[in-house]
Structures are given as C-alpha cells and as structure tokens.
Amino acid sequence: MGQACCTSECGGLADEVPGESHAAVPVAPLVERRGGPSKRTPTPALPFNFPMKCVRVMTFMEFDVMPSYGQLLAKDLLVEPSDNAAVHFISHEWLSCRHPDPDSNQLRRMQGVFLEILAGRSENLFSKDDWITFSKGASVGSQRSQLAAAESATRCSDTITEDTFKQDVQEGLIWLDWSSIPQVLEVAKDKVEQTLKDQLAAIHSIGAYLDRSSYFWILAPTALHRDQKTLRDFSTYRTRAWCRLEEWANLLSSSSMMPLVVTEAPRIATYSSLTFVLDNAGRPERGPCSGHLSCCSAGHSISIAGERKSIPCDKISMQSVLGKLYPAKIESLANSLIEYNYTLLETTIAVERDALAKPTLEEFAQKWHVHISGHQGLNEHGLSLLHIAALTGNDPMVRELLERRCKGEPWLMDSMGHAAFQVNLVGSVATEKLFLETGDIGKEQMDCYNKFGAARIHMTSEYGRTEMLRLLLANDAEVDLPKRQGSAYAGRTALHCAAMRSQFECCEILIRHGASVHARDAHGATVLHMAALEPLCLVGNQDPIAKMTTVRLLLEAKADPSARNDAGHTAAELLGCG
C-alpha cells in the first residue's frame, strides 16, 4: 500500500478528482473455502470498521489492468470471505499517483506466480530453505527446538503442501488496496466526504484484514514509477510508511503469516517472524512511522475537485493501528518463549510504553511469573529473572540482579542450556558490559555455543550489531569460530554470517581483526558464496548497495571468486541464479 489507503496517498495529490459516482456498497456473497490447511480464526485485535472486500483469484487472473474498487463494485465482482475462505493479502508500492500499476507490471508478475502454483509447481518457486520456512512456519535453524513450536504457533495455518497451496489459490480470494478500498479518485464531488470516511475506516481495519487473511504477499518487481521516472523495487517498498505498516501489521496480527516476497527474480523469498523481530529490534528508523509518507511531502494538503483540503498526518492513523495491534500481540503471546523477543519491538514501532517504565524487582518478577529467590528463580520456561532482563533489554534490571549474584557463582542455565549472558540477542552493549564487569566471563564463556550451534559473535555479525561486535572482539572472542559441527549451518564463521546479510560494516570489522576470507562451511561455501546466497536481502542490511559493497569489500580482502562450493558453483554463478 505504498500510495494507497490514506487520503494523500490515494491519488489525492492529483489536481482534480473525476466525477464518476457509484452506488452504495451492496451486501456481498460469502465465499466458502473447501479443504486446505486448517485456518485458526482468533478474535481480531481490531474490528472491521469497513467490510473486507475481495476479488476471486480466478477473476484476478483474467485482468489485463488492475481494476479499482469502483470498477469491481459496478460489475458485482467484490465478495466478502466466509470464516473458512482462503484470503491472499497483497501489499505493494504504487507506481503512479492515479493508478497503482499503470503498466500492469505488478499484475502480470503476480498472475505468473499464481499460474505456477496452479500448475502444481509451487515448491519450485522457493529455495529449499525458504520452502521449509514457509510451509512449516519456522526457520530451518530452529526446526527441532522449543522456539520452532512457539514460532509456528503464531502462524495462521498448519503445514502447507503443494496441493493445499494450489487449492488456496484456485478457490481463494484477493485483498488488494486499490481493488478493495473505496478510492477518492473515482467518485463525484458530493461523494468525496463519505469516501474519505470509508477509506479511514478501512485503514483502521488493516489489522483485522490481516488477522482474517491466509497468505501475506509483498509484490515488488522492479518497475518504473510513471510520474517520478524512478525505478521502484523491494528496497523502495521497504522505505514507504504504508508498505511498512502492512508488513509490520502482518507480524503483529493474531496469526502471523510467513511473508511471500515476489520480485522479478524467478524465486519467491520469505523469512521467519523471529528472524525479522531480531533484525529490527531496537531500530526505530525501520519502524512504520519512520517511513516515507506522501502526506508529509505535500504539506498535509491535497486538491479535491479544485479545492485545497487540509488533511491530518497519516502517522496518526498508523500509530492508532499499531497502538492496538502491539499490546494485543503481546497478550496473545503471554507465557510463550516468543513473547520476550517481541517486547524488544516497542521502540521500533514507536508505541507508548507502559506507565510502569521502570518496575521494581518484585513487579518485574510478577510480570514474568518468576518466584524471587535472589536471581535464581525460574519460570515455567526455565528462565530466570536475569535471563528475562537480558532478553528484553532491561539494563537497570540486569544491573540489580547481577548485584545480587555472588562473584564466581556458576551461571544458571535455562531449559535450553543457555546462560543469561548468552541470550543478549540484539546486541545491547550496556547489558554486555554489565556481564563482563562480573569478571566471570572468560574466553570459554565468550565462545560458547547456544542450542543451535551458534556463538554470540555469529548472531551479532548476522544482525549487524557493530558496537557489540567490537566489544566481543575486544574481549577475545574467537574471530574465526565456526558454527558447531552437526548444527544446521555448521562451519560458518562470523564473516559468513555478516556476508550473508550484507552487513559490510561487520565484515570490515571482522577482516580488520584477522577473519579469514577463505574459510569454508560444511558445504564448502566461502564468504563470497554467502554474499551471493540471497539475491534479495529480506533480513539484514537494507541499503540498496549493501550487497555490492559487501562483495567489493571481500574481493579487496583477496577472497577467491573462482572458489567452488561442494555443489561445484562459484559465487558469481549463485548470484546469477537469482
């Protein structure tokens, strides 16, 4: 919805609004869904302030041009889903101010993907790892862990197969802003006010629409913006505030869906919700309200039927949506392992913190259901208060709990075998310094592996936490420590991890500390192979030139472009495979 549902982004920047008018919204038939993965239907965090209007996928496949809400309404092609209907929510960036896809680039690409799925070839559209992530609802690295079960529990359906995916396309419905929300551009002057009210009601229903959806698609093939004559792609999609809102609203919906990212590349890409959370935690510049808004560029004024009209900033509506979705998500995750990670998103999505910003130890223990016994009490997940304080980035609480700890006392392990200092996943430098000040973290502890075979230097490098990486290396973390043999990504070093996510600043730090650009993982992949592994950076450095910068940096450090992995491919060949 890069330029869609709000008044300023629905074409309101155009000089005039056409005079075509339409009848009131009719009562649409309910579309039933047969078979497919079972759809959980939790109570939406937000109500349907405007009906969820969809078009059938098979009708969508017949379009030559993406039709508007008014055009579909006039032809009686809009339907409302029943409780069991499969709904495909499609998020996209607009390619002009008057039509989201004037040259049908996005439409044709989406139709092509659906054709492959209908032909029973959906698994071929994914890499092996991405198909597992999408179909099972958890990342490959956590498939056999407690986290996998917790992560899968947040998704909307059971395991997806090619057959169920095909059926959900064949019998499914599509929600897409231009086609599902009334547009100011196409109504007569006397209908404008009501249309604006309907648009606002639809905006506040986005969370409910996503709760009701079965699949979340990001449609972002490279295409030219007709008005601005600039190329748009997935990287520009991620800069738009409304696009970010839909992606984040999906994450915060009652049953998060694995996003399906469609670009011009032959493969669909996806990511797990937990990976996205860890990558974005504590980074407000990536939140929806930090994205670009046309209303701000236009000075919060638009022209409707020749008259200038003041409009509120869209951030107000966005904050309202997020302010309801986030606490509802936290409540739905209560007493789950994933809850701790989601608490790290408060600053990123700019929601208001609880009035109790600095709880006492007793209040903190009560909130997380831990019986206080020094710092050693455990909750039902086997987590101590110190683990929870480190997980949730609560530095003052970490300090207080460490002051209660006796020097030299063995570190308490959680149910997955992790000490509290190991769960500082998002790179809080302040928290890490507090642990180091105890004097009880030597090189053995610095390089110890977690349950998934990774050490903190791997996690820090992968998620681009540069200051944390410098601190670990300054305290003798092993720069070329490989991931544990037998783990999902055995043999990968921190440089492999940083290169895979295009974290070129981390790559530079590691190379300066002597990291080998020739190290190979268990499959013979070098760091250059990692840099080429993911043509589309869904998680990691979002700078459009990050990948090329990473590759150039590795080549300057004498990485061998002719090196072949165990499958016989060079990095250049992998990059060309897309």
C-alpha positions as CSV (number, residue, x, y, z in Angstrom):
1,M,0.0,0.0,0.0
2,G,2.8,2.3,-0.9
3,Q,0.5,5.0,-2.0
4,A,-2.9,3.8,-1.2
5,C,-5.4,3.9,1.5
6,C,-4.9,7.3,3.1
7,T,-6.3,10.5,1.6
8,S,-3.0,11.8,0.5
9,E,-1.8,8.6,-1.0
10,C,-4.9,7.5,-2.9
11,G,-4.3,9.9,-5.7
12,G,-5.4,12.9,-3.7
13,L,-2.3,14.7,-4.9
14,A,-3.8,14.9,-8.4
15,D,-5.3,18.2,-9.5
16,E,-8.8,17.0,-9.9
17,V,-11.0,14.1,-8.9
18,P,-13.0,12.6,-11.7
19,G,-16.8,12.9,-11.5
20,E,-17.9,9.2,-11.8
21,S,-20.1,8.1,-9.0
22,H,-21.1,4.7,-7.7
23,A,-23.9,3.1,-5.7
24,A,-23.7,2.3,-2.0
25,V,-21.8,-0.9,-1.0
26,P,-24.1,-3.9,-1.6
27,V,-24.2,-6.9,0.7
28,A,-21.7,-9.3,-1.0
29,P,-22.0,-13.0,-1.0
30,L,-19.9,-15.1,1.4
31,V,-17.3,-17.3,-0.3
32,E,-16.7,-20.6,1.3
33,R,-13.4,-22.4,1.4
34,R,-13.1,-26.2,0.9
35,G,-10.2,-28.1,2.3
36,G,-6.7,-26.7,2.6
37,P,-4.7,-26.1,5.8
38,S,-6.9,-25.5,8.8
39,K,-7.4,-21.8,9.4
40,R,-7.5,-20.6,13.0
41,T,-9.9,-17.8,13.4
42,P,-8.9,-15.8,16.5
43,T,-10.8,-12.8,17.6
44,P,-9.2,-9.9,15.6
45,A,-7.2,-7.3,17.6
46,L,-9.1,-4.6,15.6
47,P,-12.7,-4.6,14.4
48,F,-13.9,-4.5,10.8
49,N,-14.7,-0.8,10.6
50,F,-15.2,-1.3,6.9
51,P,-16.2,-4.6,5.3
52,M,-13.4,-6.8,3.9
53,K,-13.9,-6.6,0.1
54,C,-12.1,-9.2,-2.0
55,V,-12.0,-10.4,-5.6
56,R,-11.7,-14.1,-6.5
57,V,-8.2,-15.2,-7.6
58,M,-9.6,-16.8,-10.8
59,T,-11.3,-13.5,-11.7
60,F,-8.0,-11.7,-10.9
61,M,-6.3,-14.0,-13.4
62,E,-8.4,-12.6,-16.2
63,F,-7.5,-8.9,-15.7
64,D,-5.4,-7.0,-18.2
65,V,-5.3,-4.0,-16.0
66,M,-5.7,-3.9,-12.2
67,P,-9.3,-2.7,-11.7
68,S,-10.3,-0.2,-9.0
69,Y,-12.8,-0.8,-6.2
70,G,-15.4,1.2,-8.0
71,Q,-15.0,-0.7,-11.2
72,L,-15.3,-4.1,-9.4
73,L,-18.2,-2.8,-7.4
74,A,-20.1,-1.8,-10.6
75,K,-19.6,-5.3,-12.1
76,D,-20.6,-7.0,-8.8
77,L,-17.2,-8.7,-8.6
78,L,-16.5,-7.9,-4.9
79,V,-17.1,-10.5,-2.3
80,E,-16.7,-10.9,1.4
81,P,-14.9,-14.0,2.7
82,S,-16.5,-16.6,4.9
83,D,-14.8,-17.8,8.0
84,N,-13.0,-20.6,6.1
85,A,-12.2,-18.9,2.8
86,A,-8.5,-18.6,1.9
87,V,-7.6,-14.9,1.5
88,H,-4.4,-13.6,-0.1
89,F,-3.5,-10.2,1.2
90,I,-1.3,-8.4,-1.4
91,S,0.9,-5.5,-0.3
92,H,2.6,-3.3,-2.9
93,E,4.0,0.1,-3.7
94,W,2.1,2.4,-6.0
95,L,3.7,3.2,-9.4
96,S,1.8,6.4,-10.1
97,C,-0.4,8.8,-8.1
98,R,-3.5,8.0,-10.1
99,H,-3.2,4.2,-10.6
100,P,-1.0,1.8,-8.6
101,D,0.1,-0.3,-11.6
102,P,-0.5,1.7,-14.8
103,D,1.6,-0.6,-17.0
104,S,0.4,-3.8,-15.3
105,N,3.9,-4.9,-14.3
106,Q,2.8,-6.0,-10.9
107,L,-0.3,-7.6,-12.2
108,R,1.4,-9.7,-14.8
109,R,4.1,-10.8,-12.3
110,M,1.5,-11.9,-9.7
111,Q,-0.5,-13.7,-12.3
112,G,2.6,-15.6,-13.4
113,V,3.3,-16.7,-9.9
114,F,-0.3,-17.9,-9.5
115,L,-0.1,-19.8,-12.7
116,E,3.0,-21.8,-11.5
117,I,1.1,-22.6,-8.2
118,L,-2.0,-23.7,-10.1
119,A,0.2,-25.9,-12.3
120,G,1.4,-27.7,-9.1
121,R,4.9,-26.3,-9.2
122,S,4.9,-24.1,-6.1
123,E,7.8,-25.8,-4.4
124,N,10.0,-24.9,-7.4
125,L,9.3,-21.2,-6.7
126,F,11.3,-21.4,-3.5
127,S,14.8,-22.3,-2.4
128,K,14.9,-25.4,-0.3
129,D,15.3,-23.5,3.0
130,D,12.6,-20.9,2.1
131,W,10.1,-23.6,1.3
132,I,10.7,-25.2,4.7
133,T,10.3,-21.8,6.4
134,F,7.1,-21.0,4.5
135,S,5.5,-24.4,4.7
136,K,6.3,-25.2,8.3
137,G,6.2,-21.7,9.8
138,A,9.7,-21.6,11.4
139,S,13.2,-21.0,10.2
140,V,15.4,-24.0,9.3
141,G,17.8,-23.4,12.2
142,S,15.1,-23.8,14.8
143,Q,13.1,-26.7,13.3
144,R,13.7,-29.1,16.2
145,S,13.6,-26.6,19.1
146,Q,11.1,-25.2,21.5
147,L,11.4,-21.9,19.6
148,A,10.1,-23.6,16.4
149,A,7.0,-24.7,18.2
150,A,6.4,-21.3,19.7
151,E,7.1,-19.6,16.3
152,S,4.8,-22.0,14.4
153,A,2.1,-21.4,16.9
154,T,1.9,-17.7,15.8
155,R,1.0,-18.5,12.2
156,C,-2.4,-18.9,10.8
157,S,-2.4,-22.4,9.3
158,D,-0.9,-25.9,9.7
159,T,1.8,-27.3,7.4
160,I,1.3,-26.2,3.8
161,T,1.7,-28.6,0.9
162,E,1.8,-28.0,-2.8
163,D,-1.8,-29.4,-3.1
164,T,-3.2,-27.2,-0.3
165,F,-1.4,-24.1,-1.7
166,K,-2.8,-24.8,-5.1
167,Q,-6.3,-25.2,-3.7
168,D,-6.0,-22.0,-1.7
169,V,-5.1,-20.1,-4.9
170,Q,-7.7,-21.8,-7.1
171,E,-10.5,-21.2,-4.7
172,G,-9.1,-18.2,-2.9
173,L,-9.8,-14.5,-2.7
174,I,-7.5,-11.5,-3.0
175,W,-7.4,-8.3,-0.9
176,L,-5.5,-5.5,-2.6
177,D,-5.9,-1.8,-1.6
178,W,-6.7,-0.4,-5.0
179,S,-9.4,-3.0,-5.6
180,S,-10.7,-3.4,-2.0
181,I,-10.9,0.1,-0.6
182,P,-13.1,3.0,-2.0
183,Q,-10.9,5.4,-3.9
184,V,-11.4,9.2,-3.8
185,L,-10.1,9.4,-7.4
186,E,-13.2,7.9,-8.9
187,V,-16.2,9.5,-7.1
188,A,-18.2,12.6,-7.7
189,K,-17.6,15.7,-5.6
190,D,-20.7,15.0,-3.5
191,K,-19.4,11.6,-2.6
192,V,-15.9,12.6,-1.5
193,E,-16.6,13.1,2.2
194,Q,-18.2,9.7,2.6
195,T,-15.5,8.1,0.6
196,L,-12.8,9.7,2.8
197,K,-14.6,8.3,5.9
198,D,-14.8,4.8,4.3
199,Q,-11.1,5.0,3.5
200,L,-10.2,5.9,7.1
201,A,-12.4,3.1,8.3
202,A,-10.6,0.7,6.0
203,I,-7.2,1.9,7.3
204,H,-8.2,1.1,10.8
205,S,-9.4,-2.3,9.7
206,I,-6.0,-3.4,8.2
207,G,-5.1,-5.4,11.4
208,A,-8.4,-7.2,11.2
209,Y,-8.0,-7.8,7.4
210,L,-4.6,-9.4,8.1
211,D,-6.0,-11.4,11.0
212,R,-8.5,-12.8,8.6
213,S,-6.0,-13.5,5.7
214,S,-4.4,-16.8,5.0
215,Y,-1.4,-15.5,3.0
216,F,0.6,-12.3,3.0
217,W,2.2,-11.3,-0.3
218,I,4.7,-8.5,-0.9
219,L,4.5,-7.7,-4.6
220,A,7.6,-5.7,-5.6
221,P,9.1,-6.4,-9.0
222,T,11.4,-3.7,-10.4
223,A,9.3,-1.2,-12.3
224,L,9.4,2.4,-13.4
225,H,7.3,4.9,-11.4
226,R,5.3,6.7,-14.2
227,D,5.2,10.1,-12.6
228,Q,8.6,10.3,-10.9
229,K,10.5,8.3,-13.6
230,T,12.4,6.4,-10.9
231,L,12.8,2.7,-10.5
232,R,10.9,1.0,-7.7
233,D,11.6,-2.4,-6.2
234,F,11.7,-4.2,-2.9
235,S,14.2,-1.8,-1.4
236,T,11.9,1.2,-2.2
237,Y,8.9,-0.8,-1.0
238,R,10.6,-1.0,2.4
239,T,11.0,2.8,2.6
240,R,7.3,3.5,2.2
241,A,5.5,4.0,5.5
242,W,2.2,2.4,4.4
243,C,4.1,-0.6,3.0
244,R,5.9,-0.9,6.3
245,L,2.7,-0.7,8.2
246,E,1.2,-3.7,6.3
247,E,4.4,-5.7,6.7
248,W,4.5,-4.9,10.4
249,A,0.8,-5.4,10.9
250,N,1.2,-8.9,9.5
251,L,3.9,-9.5,12.0
252,L,1.7,-8.2,14.8
253,S,-1.5,-9.9,13.7
254,S,-3.0,-12.6,15.8
255,S,-1.7,-15.3,13.5
256,S,1.4,-14.0,11.7
257,M,1.9,-15.3,8.2
258,M,5.2,-16.1,6.5
259,P,5.6,-13.2,4.0
260,L,5.8,-14.2,0.4
261,V,8.0,-11.7,-1.4
262,V,7.6,-11.6,-5.2
263,T,10.1,-9.6,-7.3
264,E,11.4,-10.1,-10.8
265,A,13.6,-12.9,-9.6
266,P,12.3,-16.4,-10.5
267,R,12.0,-17.5,-6.9
268,I,9.7,-16.3,-4.1
269,A,11.6,-15.3,-1.0
270,T,10.4,-15.4,2.6
271,Y,11.6,-15.0,6.2
272,S,10.6,-16.3,9.6
273,S,8.9,-13.9,12.1
274,L,11.5,-14.5,14.7
275,T,14.4,-13.6,12.4
276,F,12.5,-10.4,11.4
277,V,12.0,-9.5,15.1
278,L,15.6,-9.9,16.0
279,D,16.8,-8.0,12.9
280,N,14.6,-5.0,13.7
281,A,14.6,-4.9,17.5
282,G,15.7,-1.6,18.8
283,R,15.9,0.1,15.4
284,P,13.2,2.8,15.3
285,E,14.5,4.0,11.9
286,R,13.0,0.8,10.4
287,G,9.6,1.2,12.0
288,P,6.4,2.1,10.0
289,C,6.2,5.7,11.4
290,S,9.8,6.4,10.1
291,G,8.9,5.5,6.5
292,H,8.2,8.0,3.8
293,L,4.7,9.5,3.6
294,S,3.3,11.5,0.7
295,C,1.1,13.5,3.1
296,C,4.2,14.9,4.7
297,S,5.8,15.7,1.3
298,A,2.6,17.5,0.3
299,G,2.5,19.6,3.4
300,H,-0.7,17.8,4.6
301,S,-2.8,19.5,1.9
302,I,-4.5,18.0,-1.2
303,S,-6.6,19.1,-4.0
304,I,-10.1,17.6,-4.3
305,A,-12.4,18.8,-7.1
306,G,-10.4,22.0,-7.5
307,E,-10.4,22.9,-3.8
308,R,-7.4,22.6,-1.4
309,K,-8.2,20.5,1.6
310,S,-6.1,20.1,4.8
311,I,-5.5,16.5,5.9
312,P,-4.0,15.1,9.1
313,C,-0.7,13.3,9.1
314,D,-1.1,9.7,8.3
315,K,1.2,8.8,11.2
316,I,-1.8,9.5,13.5
317,S,-3.8,6.6,11.9
318,M,-0.7,4.4,11.7
319,Q,0.1,4.9,15.4
320,S,-3.5,4.2,16.3
321,V,-3.4,0.9,14.4
322,L,0.0,-0.1,15.9
323,G,-1.1,1.0,19.3
324,K,-3.9,-1.6,19.3
325,L,-2.1,-4.4,17.4
326,Y,1.1,-4.4,19.6
327,P,-0.5,-4.9,23.0
328,A,-2.9,-7.4,21.6
329,K,0.0,-9.4,20.1
330,I,1.9,-9.3,23.4
331,E,-1.2,-10.5,25.2
332,S,-1.7,-13.3,22.7
333,L,1.9,-14.4,23.2
334,A,1.6,-14.4,27.0
335,N,3.6,-17.2,28.7
336,S,5.3,-18.2,25.4
337,L,9.0,-18.1,24.6
338,I,8.4,-15.7,21.7
339,E,6.9,-13.0,24.0
340,Y,10.3,-12.0,25.3
341,N,11.6,-11.2,21.8
342,Y,8.5,-9.2,20.8
343,T,8.9,-6.9,23.8
344,L,12.1,-5.6,22.1
345,L,10.0,-4.0,19.3
346,E,8.5,-1.2,21.4
347,T,11.0,1.4,20.3
348,T,11.0,0.2,16.7
349,I,7.2,0.6,16.2
350,A,7.0,3.7,18.4
351,V,4.2,2.5,20.6
352,E,3.7,4.1,24.0
353,R,5.4,2.2,26.8
354,D,3.5,1.2,29.9
355,A,3.3,3.8,32.6
356,L,5.4,1.4,34.7
357,A,8.6,2.1,32.7
358,K,11.0,1.1,35.5
359,P,9.4,-1.6,37.5
360,T,10.7,-2.7,40.9
361,L,12.2,-6.2,41.1
362,E,9.0,-7.5,42.7
363,E,6.9,-6.0,39.9
364,F,9.3,-7.4,37.2
365,A,9.1,-10.8,38.8
366,Q,5.3,-10.7,39.0
367,K,5.0,-9.6,35.4
368,W,7.1,-12.6,34.1
369,H,5.7,-15.1,36.6
370,V,9.0,-15.8,38.4
371,H,9.3,-16.5,42.1
372,I,12.0,-14.3,43.6
373,S,14.9,-16.2,45.1
374,G,18.0,-14.0,44.7
375,H,18.4,-14.0,40.9
376,Q,17.9,-17.8,40.7
377,G,14.1,-18.2,40.5
378,L,12.8,-19.8,37.3
379,N,9.5,-19.5,35.4
380,E,7.7,-22.2,33.5
381,H,10.1,-21.9,30.6
382,G,13.1,-22.4,32.8
383,L,14.1,-18.8,32.5
384,S,15.5,-16.8,35.5
385,L,14.8,-13.1,36.0
386,L,18.3,-12.4,34.8
387,H,17.6,-14.3,31.6
388,I,14.4,-12.4,31.1
389,A,16.0,-9.0,31.8
390,A,18.8,-9.7,29.3
391,L,16.3,-11.0,26.7
392,T,14.1,-7.9,27.0
393,G,16.9,-5.4,27.0
394,N,16.2,-4.2,30.6
395,D,19.6,-2.9,31.6
396,P,18.7,-1.5,35.0
397,M,17.2,-4.8,36.0
398,V,20.2,-6.7,34.7
399,R,22.4,-4.5,36.9
400,E,20.2,-5.0,40.0
401,L,20.1,-8.8,39.5
402,L,23.9,-9.0,39.0
403,E,24.5,-7.1,42.2
404,R,22.6,-9.9,44.0
405,R,24.9,-12.5,42.4
406,C,28.0,-13.8,44.2
407,K,31.2,-13.5,42.3
408,G,32.3,-16.8,40.9
409,E,28.9,-18.3,41.3
410,P,28.1,-20.7,38.5
411,W,25.8,-19.2,35.8
412,L,22.3,-20.6,35.9
413,M,21.2,-22.3,32.7
414,D,17.8,-22.1,31.2
415,S,15.8,-25.0,29.8
416,M,17.7,-24.9,26.5
417,G,21.1,-24.8,28.2
418,H,21.8,-21.1,27.8
419,A,23.3,-18.8,30.5
420,A,21.8,-15.3,30.9
421,F,24.7,-13.6,29.1
422,Q,24.1,-15.8,26.0
423,V,20.5,-14.5,25.5
424,N,21.5,-10.9,24.9
425,L,20.5,-11.5,21.3
426,V,20.0,-7.9,20.0
427,G,23.4,-6.6,21.0
428,S,22.8,-4.4,24.0
429,V,26.3,-3.1,24.6
430,A,25.2,-1.7,28.1
431,T,24.0,-5.2,29.1
432,E,27.1,-6.9,27.8
433,K,29.3,-4.6,29.7
434,L,27.4,-5.3,32.9
435,F,28.0,-9.1,32.4
436,L,31.7,-8.5,31.6
437,E,32.2,-6.4,34.7
438,T,31.4,-9.5,36.8
439,G,34.8,-10.9,35.8
440,D,33.1,-14.3,35.3
441,I,33.1,-14.4,31.6
442,G,36.3,-15.8,30.2
443,K,37.2,-16.9,26.7
444,E,35.4,-20.2,27.2
445,Q,32.2,-18.5,28.0
446,M,32.7,-15.8,25.3
447,D,32.9,-18.5,22.6
448,C,30.3,-21.0,24.0
449,Y,27.6,-22.2,21.6
450,N,23.9,-21.9,22.1
451,K,21.5,-24.8,21.4
452,F,21.5,-24.1,17.7
453,G,25.3,-24.3,17.4
454,A,26.0,-20.6,17.1
455,A,28.0,-18.3,19.4
456,R,27.2,-14.7,20.1
457,I,29.8,-13.5,17.6
458,H,27.7,-15.2,14.9
459,M,24.4,-13.6,16.0
460,T,26.0,-10.2,16.4
461,S,27.6,-10.3,13.0
462,E,24.5,-11.6,11.2
463,Y,22.2,-8.9,12.7
464,G,24.7,-6.0,12.1
465,R,25.3,-5.0,15.7
466,T,28.6,-3.3,15.1
467,E,29.3,-1.9,18.6
468,M,28.5,-5.2,20.2
469,L,30.8,-7.0,17.8
470,R,33.7,-4.6,18.6
471,L,33.1,-5.3,22.3
472,L,33.1,-9.1,21.8
473,L,36.3,-9.0,19.8
474,A,38.0,-6.6,22.4
475,N,37.3,-9.3,25.0
476,D,39.0,-12.1,23.0
477,A,36.0,-13.6,21.1
478,E,37.4,-16.0,18.5
479,V,37.1,-14.2,15.2
480,D,37.0,-17.4,13.0
481,L,35.0,-19.6,15.4
482,P,32.9,-22.0,13.2
483,K,29.4,-22.9,14.0
484,R,29.2,-26.2,15.7
485,Q,29.5,-29.4,13.7
486,G,26.2,-31.1,13.3
487,S,24.2,-27.8,13.5
488,A,22.0,-26.5,10.7
489,Y,24.7,-24.2,9.4
490,A,27.9,-26.0,10.6
491,G,31.2,-24.4,9.7
492,R,30.0,-20.9,9.1
493,T,32.1,-18.2,10.7
494,A,31.0,-14.7,11.8
495,L,32.3,-13.4,8.5
496,H,30.0,-15.9,6.7
497,C,27.1,-14.7,8.8
498,A,27.8,-11.0,8.1
499,A,28.3,-11.5,4.4
500,M,25.1,-13.4,4.1
501,R,23.1,-10.5,5.4
502,S,25.2,-7.9,3.6
503,Q,26.5,-6.4,6.9
504,F,29.5,-4.9,5.3
505,E,30.4,-2.8,8.3
506,C,30.6,-6.0,10.4
507,C,32.6,-7.6,7.5
508,E,35.1,-4.8,7.7
509,I,35.5,-5.1,11.5
510,L,36.0,-8.8,11.3
511,I,38.5,-8.6,8.5
512,R,40.5,-6.0,10.4
513,H,40.6,-8.4,13.3
514,G,42.1,-11.1,11.0
515,A,39.0,-13.0,9.9
516,S,39.7,-15.4,7.0
517,V,38.0,-14.7,3.7
518,H,38.9,-18.3,2.7
519,A,37.1,-20.1,5.5
520,R,34.5,-22.7,4.3
521,D,31.4,-24.1,5.9
522,A,30.3,-27.7,6.0
523,H,29.1,-27.4,2.4
524,G,32.3,-25.8,1.1
525,A,30.8,-22.4,0.9
526,T,33.2,-19.4,1.2
527,V,32.2,-15.9,2.5
528,L,31.7,-14.9,-1.2
529,H,29.2,-17.7,-1.6
530,M,27.3,-16.4,1.4
531,A,27.3,-12.9,-0.1
532,A,25.7,-14.3,-3.2
533,L,23.4,-16.7,-1.4
534,E,20.4,-14.4,-1.1
535,P,19.9,-12.1,-4.1
536,L,17.2,-10.3,-2.1
537,C,18.1,-9.1,1.4
538,L,14.8,-9.6,3.3
539,V,16.7,-9.6,6.6
540,G,19.9,-7.7,7.2
541,N,21.3,-4.5,5.7
542,Q,18.5,-2.7,3.8
543,D,20.8,-0.3,1.9
544,P,20.3,-1.0,-1.8
545,I,24.0,-1.0,-2.4
546,A,24.8,-3.2,0.7
547,K,25.3,-6.4,-1.3
548,M,27.6,-5.0,-3.9
549,T,29.6,-3.1,-1.1
550,T,30.0,-6.4,0.7
551,V,31.2,-8.3,-2.4
552,R,33.6,-5.5,-3.2
553,L,35.0,-5.5,0.3
554,L,35.5,-9.2,0.3
555,L,37.2,-9.1,-3.1
556,E,39.5,-6.3,-1.9
557,A,40.4,-8.6,1.0
558,K,41.5,-11.2,-1.6
559,A,38.5,-13.5,-1.4
560,D,38.7,-16.0,-4.3
561,P,35.9,-15.5,-6.8
562,S,36.9,-18.8,-8.6
563,A,36.4,-20.9,-5.5
564,R,33.7,-23.5,-5.9
565,N,31.4,-25.0,-3.2
566,D,30.8,-28.7,-2.8
567,A,28.0,-28.4,-5.4
568,G,30.5,-27.1,-7.9
569,H,29.3,-23.5,-8.0
570,T,31.2,-20.2,-7.8
571,A,29.7,-17.2,-6.0
572,A,29.2,-15.5,-9.4
573,E,27.2,-18.4,-10.6
574,L,25.0,-18.4,-7.5
575,L,24.3,-14.7,-7.9
576,G,23.4,-15.2,-11.5
577,C,20.9,-18.0,-10.5
578,G,18.8,-15.4,-8.6
